[in-house]
Amino acid sequence: MMQWHIVCDFDGTITPTDVIDNILERFADPSWADIEDAWISGRIGSRECLSLQLSLVKAYPAQLLDYFDSVEIDPHFPAFVEQALGLGATMAIVSDGLEQGIARILSRHRLPLLPIIANGLRQVDRDRWRIVFPYASDACRAASGNCKCRSTPDNKRVLVIGDGKSDMCVAETADFVFAKGRLAEHCERNGIPFARFDSFAELPALLALLPHSLPSPTVRLPLEQQELFHHV
């Protein structure tokens, strides 16, 4: 695995639910759902969507921290991280969510320190907030707040682990994908080499099957190997 870099999504992948959606359901004006529909339909990108939605949130810092402290993660994720790093892979959490929330949630679990590449939350009043996008790109095809394609190194093969729309663009340039939810459907529709999973408990076995000697970072798996993985 020394030749592989893992780009791992957070919301809906490491966590069972979406952290920002839960914040909006608890603390935002209900009109956030209309903005979400505009993003899902493709009328706006996630950067615009998140900016509009987070401006609707009214919550004191203690309320947000209490919520972050209630969020659970896949219980098998820490063991997967230890295994992947032990095999020599590098790994980063790359999310279109909130860096402060991700760091707070992961800090409650016994995990090696991992780079977190995500959006930031800034307080603008006692109970009002805005989101900032340190990893955005005007060239991002998906108009994302965090352009996940920019997080991939040039000198390693890339394994993407994710579940949804924010992972689709980077999955298209990855060497392999571990996918669930809408991302798995996207990979299947577009012929992207992937393995479907529901829990990190399944991933140690999939890592063992992952090819370790692709000729170059852009080469796809042979068709018969793709079929094997598609049906794992």
TORVEXPA-978895 format. One record per residue (C-alpha): residue number from 1; residue in three letters; x, y, z. Coordinates in steps of 0.25 Angstrom, whole numbers, plus 5000, padded with zeros to 4 digits. Last residue first. Example, Ala and Ser with C-alpha at 12.3 -4.5 7.8 and 13.67 -1.06 7.14 Angstrom:
<pts>
@k=2; r=SER; X=5055; Y=4996; Z=5029 .
@k=1; r=ALA; X=5049; Y=4982; Z=5031 .
</pts>
This chain:
<pts>
@k=232; r=VAL; X=4928; Y=4969; Z=4985 .
@k=231; r=HIS; X=4920; Y=4969; Z=4971 .
@k=230; r=HIS; X=4927; Y=4982; Z=4965 .
@k=229; r=PHE; X=4940; Y=4977; Z=4970 .
@k=228; r=LEU; X=4940; Y=4964; Z=4962 .
@k=227; r=GLU; X=4934; Y=4971; Z=4950 .
@k=226; r=GLN; X=4945; Y=4982; Z=4950 .
@k=225; r=GLN; X=4956; Y=4970; Z=4951 .
@k=224; r=GLU; X=4950; Y=4964; Z=4939 .
@k=223; r=LEU; X=4950; Y=4977; Z=4931 .
@k=222; r=PRO; X=4965; Y=4980; Z=4934 .
@k=221; r=LEU; X=4967; Y=4991; Z=4944 .
@k=220; r=ARG; X=4969; Y=5005; Z=4940 .
@k=219; r=VAL; X=4982; Y=5011; Z=4937 .
@k=218; r=THR; X=4984; Y=5026; Z=4942 .
@k=217; r=PRO; X=4993; Y=5024; Z=4953 .
@k=216; r=SER; X=5003; Y=5016; Z=4945 .
@k=215; r=PRO; X=5007; Y=5001; Z=4943 .
@k=214; r=LEU; X=4997; Y=4996; Z=4953 .
@k=213; r=SER; X=5005; Y=4988; Z=4963 .
@k=212; r=HIS; X=4997; Y=4987; Z=4977 .
@k=211; r=PRO; X=4983; Y=4983; Z=4972 .
@k=210; r=LEU; X=4973; Y=4984; Z=4983 .
@k=209; r=LEU; X=4969; Y=4970; Z=4988 .
@k=208; r=ALA; X=4975; Y=4971; Z=5002 .
@k=207; r=LEU; X=4969; Y=4985; Z=5003 .
@k=206; r=LEU; X=4955; Y=4979; Z=5000 .
@k=205; r=ALA; X=4957; Y=4969; Z=5012 .
@k=204; r=PRO; X=4961; Y=4981; Z=5021 .
@k=203; r=LEU; X=4949; Y=4989; Z=5016 .
@k=202; r=GLU; X=4937; Y=4981; Z=5020 .
@k=201; r=ALA; X=4937; Y=4986; Z=5035 .
@k=200; r=PHE; X=4937; Y=5000; Z=5029 .
@k=199; r=SER; X=4923; Y=4998; Z=5027 .
@k=198; r=ASP; X=4913; Y=4998; Z=5015 .
@k=197; r=PHE; X=4923; Y=4994; Z=5004 .
@k=196; r=ARG; X=4923; Y=4994; Z=4988 .
@k=195; r=ALA; X=4936; Y=4992; Z=4981 .
@k=194; r=PHE; X=4940; Y=5002; Z=4970 .
@k=193; r=PRO; X=4945; Y=5003; Z=4956 .
@k=192; r=ILE; X=4938; Y=5014; Z=4949 .
@k=191; r=GLY; X=4929; Y=5010; Z=4938 .
@k=190; r=ASN; X=4920; Y=5022; Z=4938 .
@k=189; r=ARG; X=4907; Y=5016; Z=4943 .
@k=188; r=GLU; X=4913; Y=5007; Z=4953 .
@k=187; r=CYS; X=4922; Y=5018; Z=4959 .
@k=186; r=HIS; X=4910; Y=5027; Z=4960 .
@k=185; r=GLU; X=4902; Y=5017; Z=4967 .
@k=184; r=ALA; X=4913; Y=5014; Z=4977 .
@k=183; r=LEU; X=4914; Y=5029; Z=4979 .
@k=182; r=ARG; X=4899; Y=5030; Z=4982 .
@k=181; r=GLY; X=4900; Y=5021; Z=4994 .
@k=180; r=LYS; X=4913; Y=5013; Z=4996 .
@k=179; r=ALA; X=4927; Y=5014; Z=4990 .
@k=178; r=PHE; X=4941; Y=5008; Z=4991 .
@k=177; r=VAL; X=4948; Y=5015; Z=4979 .
@k=176; r=PHE; X=4960; Y=5011; Z=4970 .
@k=175; r=ASP; X=4970; Y=5019; Z=4962 .
@k=174; r=ALA; X=4964; Y=5032; Z=4964 .
@k=173; r=THR; X=4960; Y=5042; Z=4953 .
@k=172; r=GLU; X=4945; Y=5040; Z=4953 .
@k=171; r=ALA; X=4945; Y=5038; Z=4968 .
@k=170; r=VAL; X=4949; Y=5052; Z=4970 .
@k=169; r=CYS; X=4937; Y=5057; Z=4962 .
@k=168; r=MET; X=4927; Y=5048; Z=4969 .
@k=167; r=ASP; X=4931; Y=5050; Z=4983 .
@k=166; r=SER; X=4923; Y=5062; Z=4986 .
@k=165; r=LYS; X=4911; Y=5055; Z=4981 .
@k=164; r=GLY; X=4911; Y=5044; Z=4991 .
@k=163; r=ASP; X=4917; Y=5032; Z=4998 .
@k=162; r=GLY; X=4932; Y=5032; Z=4999 .
@k=161; r=ILE; X=4945; Y=5025; Z=4999 .
@k=160; r=VAL; X=4955; Y=5029; Z=4988 .
@k=159; r=LEU; X=4968; Y=5021; Z=4986 .
@k=158; r=VAL; X=4978; Y=5029; Z=4978 .
@k=157; r=ARG; X=4991; Y=5024; Z=4973 .
@k=156; r=LYS; X=5003; Y=5033; Z=4977 .
@k=155; r=ASN; X=5012; Y=5043; Z=4971 .
@k=154; r=ASP; X=5002; Y=5054; Z=4966 .
@k=153; r=PRO; X=4996; Y=5055; Z=4980 .
@k=152; r=THR; X=4981; Y=5057; Z=4981 .
@k=151; r=SER; X=4975; Y=5068; Z=4989 .
@k=150; r=ARG; X=4972; Y=5077; Z=4977 .
@k=149; r=CYS; X=4961; Y=5067; Z=4972 .
@k=148; r=LYS; X=4954; Y=5069; Z=4985 .
@k=147; r=CYS; X=4950; Y=5084; Z=4981 .
@k=146; r=ASN; X=4944; Y=5088; Z=4995 .
@k=145; r=GLY; X=4933; Y=5097; Z=4994 .
@k=144; r=SER; X=4929; Y=5090; Z=4981 .
@k=143; r=ALA; X=4926; Y=5097; Z=4968 .
@k=142; r=ALA; X=4926; Y=5082; Z=4962 .
@k=141; r=ARG; X=4935; Y=5085; Z=4950 .
@k=140; r=CYS; X=4945; Y=5092; Z=4960 .
@k=139; r=ALA; X=4952; Y=5103; Z=4952 .
@k=138; r=ASP; X=4949; Y=5114; Z=4962 .
@k=137; r=SER; X=4955; Y=5106; Z=4973 .
@k=136; r=ALA; X=4951; Y=5104; Z=4987 .
@k=135; r=TYR; X=4961; Y=5099; Z=4998 .
@k=134; r=PRO; X=4960; Y=5110; Z=5008 .
@k=133; r=PHE; X=4945; Y=5111; Z=5007 .
@k=132; r=VAL; X=4939; Y=5119; Z=5018 .
@k=131; r=ILE; X=4925; Y=5117; Z=5024 .
@k=130; r=ARG; X=4917; Y=5128; Z=5032 .
@k=129; r=TRP; X=4911; Y=5128; Z=5045 .
@k=128; r=ARG; X=4901; Y=5134; Z=5055 .
@k=127; r=ASP; X=4899; Y=5132; Z=5070 .
@k=126; r=ARG; X=4907; Y=5142; Z=5077 .
@k=125; r=ASP; X=4911; Y=5149; Z=5064 .
@k=124; r=VAL; X=4920; Y=5146; Z=5052 .
@k=123; r=GLN; X=4925; Y=5133; Z=5056 .
@k=122; r=ARG; X=4934; Y=5126; Z=5045 .
@k=121; r=LEU; X=4933; Y=5111; Z=5041 .
@k=120; r=GLY; X=4943; Y=5105; Z=5032 .
@k=119; r=ASN; X=4942; Y=5096; Z=5020 .
@k=118; r=ALA; X=4950; Y=5083; Z=5019 .
@k=117; r=ILE; X=4964; Y=5076; Z=5017 .
@k=116; r=ILE; X=4967; Y=5069; Z=5030 .
@k=115; r=PRO; X=4981; Y=5063; Z=5031 .
@k=114; r=LEU; X=4980; Y=5050; Z=5040 .
@k=113; r=LEU; X=4985; Y=5049; Z=5054 .
@k=112; r=PRO; X=4985; Y=5034; Z=5058 .
@k=111; r=LEU; X=4971; Y=5030; Z=5064 .
@k=110; r=ARG; X=4966; Y=5027; Z=5078 .
@k=109; r=HIS; X=4952; Y=5033; Z=5077 .
@k=108; r=ARG; X=4947; Y=5046; Z=5083 .
@k=107; r=SER; X=4956; Y=5054; Z=5075 .
@k=106; r=LEU; X=4949; Y=5050; Z=5062 .
@k=105; r=ILE; X=4937; Y=5057; Z=5066 .
@k=104; r=ARG; X=4944; Y=5070; Z=5069 .
@k=103; r=ALA; X=4953; Y=5070; Z=5057 .
@k=102; r=ILE; X=4941; Y=5067; Z=5048 .
@k=101; r=GLY; X=4933; Y=5078; Z=5054 .
@k=100; r=GLN; X=4944; Y=5089; Z=5053 .
@k=99; r=GLU; X=4947; Y=5085; Z=5039 .
@k=98; r=LEU; X=4933; Y=5086; Z=5034 .
@k=97; r=GLY; X=4927; Y=5079; Z=5022 .
@k=96; r=ASP; X=4931; Y=5078; Z=5008 .
@k=95; r=SER; X=4941; Y=5067; Z=5013 .
@k=94; r=VAL; X=4955; Y=5061; Z=5010 .
@k=93; r=ILE; X=4960; Y=5053; Z=5022 .
@k=92; r=ALA; X=4974; Y=5049; Z=5018 .
@k=91; r=MET; X=4982; Y=5036; Z=5017 .
@k=90; r=THR; X=4996; Y=5031; Z=5013 .
@k=89; r=ALA; X=4998; Y=5016; Z=5011 .
@k=88; r=GLY; X=5009; Y=5009; Z=5017 .
@k=87; r=LEU; X=5002; Y=4996; Z=5021 .
@k=86; r=GLY; X=5001; Y=5001; Z=5036 .
@k=85; r=LEU; X=4995; Y=5013; Z=5031 .
@k=84; r=ALA; X=4984; Y=5005; Z=5024 .
@k=83; r=GLN; X=4982; Y=4996; Z=5036 .
@k=82; r=GLU; X=4982; Y=5007; Z=5047 .
@k=81; r=VAL; X=4972; Y=5014; Z=5039 .
@k=80; r=PHE; X=4963; Y=5002; Z=5037 .
@k=79; r=ALA; X=4963; Y=4999; Z=5052 .
@k=78; r=PRO; X=4959; Y=5014; Z=5055 .
@k=77; r=PHE; X=4947; Y=5013; Z=5045 .
@k=76; r=HIS; X=4941; Y=5000; Z=5050 .
@k=75; r=PRO; X=4932; Y=5007; Z=5060 .
@k=74; r=ASP; X=4926; Y=5016; Z=5048 .
@k=73; r=ILE; X=4925; Y=5029; Z=5055 .
@k=72; r=GLU; X=4916; Y=5035; Z=5065 .
@k=71; r=VAL; X=4911; Y=5050; Z=5066 .
@k=70; r=SER; X=4907; Y=5054; Z=5080 .
@k=69; r=ASP; X=4919; Y=5062; Z=5083 .
@k=68; r=PHE; X=4917; Y=5070; Z=5070 .
@k=67; r=TYR; X=4903; Y=5074; Z=5075 .
@k=66; r=ASP; X=4908; Y=5079; Z=5089 .
@k=65; r=LEU; X=4919; Y=5087; Z=5082 .
@k=64; r=LEU; X=4909; Y=5093; Z=5073 .
@k=63; r=GLN; X=4900; Y=5097; Z=5085 .
@k=62; r=ALA; X=4912; Y=5102; Z=5092 .
@k=61; r=PRO; X=4915; Y=5111; Z=5081 .
@k=60; r=TYR; X=4902; Y=5118; Z=5081 .
@k=59; r=ALA; X=4892; Y=5114; Z=5069 .
@k=58; r=LYS; X=4885; Y=5122; Z=5059 .
@k=57; r=VAL; X=4887; Y=5116; Z=5045 .
@k=56; r=LEU; X=4882; Y=5122; Z=5032 .
@k=55; r=SER; X=4895; Y=5128; Z=5028 .
@k=54; r=LEU; X=4900; Y=5113; Z=5028 .
@k=53; r=GLN; X=4890; Y=5110; Z=5017 .
@k=52; r=LEU; X=4893; Y=5121; Z=5007 .
@k=51; r=SER; X=4908; Y=5119; Z=5008 .
@k=50; r=LEU; X=4906; Y=5104; Z=5007 .
@k=49; r=CYS; X=4898; Y=5104; Z=4995 .
@k=48; r=GLU; X=4907; Y=5114; Z=4988 .
@k=47; r=ARG; X=4919; Y=5105; Z=4990 .
@k=46; r=SER; X=4911; Y=5092; Z=4987 .
@k=45; r=GLY; X=4908; Y=5097; Z=4973 .
@k=44; r=ILE; X=4895; Y=5103; Z=4968 .
@k=43; r=ARG; X=4884; Y=5098; Z=4959 .
@k=42; r=GLY; X=4889; Y=5084; Z=4959 .
@k=41; r=SER; X=4876; Y=5077; Z=4964 .
@k=40; r=ILE; X=4883; Y=5073; Z=4977 .
@k=39; r=TRP; X=4888; Y=5088; Z=4979 .
@k=38; r=ALA; X=4874; Y=5094; Z=4977 .
@k=37; r=ASP; X=4867; Y=5084; Z=4986 .
@k=36; r=GLU; X=4877; Y=5087; Z=4997 .
@k=35; r=ILE; X=4874; Y=5102; Z=4995 .
@k=34; r=ASP; X=4859; Y=5099; Z=4997 .
@k=33; r=ALA; X=4863; Y=5091; Z=5009 .
@k=32; r=TRP; X=4870; Y=5102; Z=5016 .
@k=31; r=SER; X=4856; Y=5110; Z=5016 .
@k=30; r=PRO; X=4853; Y=5103; Z=5029 .
@k=29; r=ASP; X=4861; Y=5114; Z=5036 .
@k=28; r=ALA; X=4873; Y=5107; Z=5043 .
@k=27; r=PHE; X=4877; Y=5101; Z=5056 .
@k=26; r=ARG; X=4873; Y=5087; Z=5057 .
@k=25; r=GLU; X=4870; Y=5082; Z=5043 .
@k=24; r=LEU; X=4882; Y=5091; Z=5038 .
@k=23; r=ILE; X=4892; Y=5085; Z=5048 .
@k=22; r=ASN; X=4887; Y=5071; Z=5044 .
@k=21; r=ASP; X=4889; Y=5074; Z=5030 .
@k=20; r=ILE; X=4903; Y=5079; Z=5033 .
@k=19; r=VAL; X=4907; Y=5066; Z=5040 .
@k=18; r=ASP; X=4902; Y=5057; Z=5029 .
@k=17; r=THR; X=4898; Y=5043; Z=5035 .
@k=16; r=PRO; X=4905; Y=5030; Z=5038 .
@k=15; r=THR; X=4918; Y=5036; Z=5040 .
@k=14; r=ILE; X=4931; Y=5031; Z=5034 .
@k=13; r=THR; X=4924; Y=5031; Z=5020 .
@k=12; r=GLY; X=4911; Y=5039; Z=5022 .
@k=11; r=ASP; X=4919; Y=5051; Z=5025 .
@k=10; r=PHE; X=4934; Y=5049; Z=5025 .
@k=9; r=ASP; X=4940; Y=5046; Z=5011 .
@k=8; r=CYS; X=4953; Y=5038; Z=5010 .
@k=7; r=VAL; X=4964; Y=5041; Z=5000 .
@k=6; r=ILE; X=4974; Y=5030; Z=5002 .
@k=5; r=HIS; X=4988; Y=5031; Z=4996 .
@k=4; r=TRP; X=4994; Y=5018; Z=4990 .
@k=3; r=GLN; X=5008; Y=5014; Z=4986 .
@k=2; r=MET; X=5012; Y=5009; Z=5000 .
@k=1; r=MET; X=5000; Y=5000; Z=5000 .
</pts>
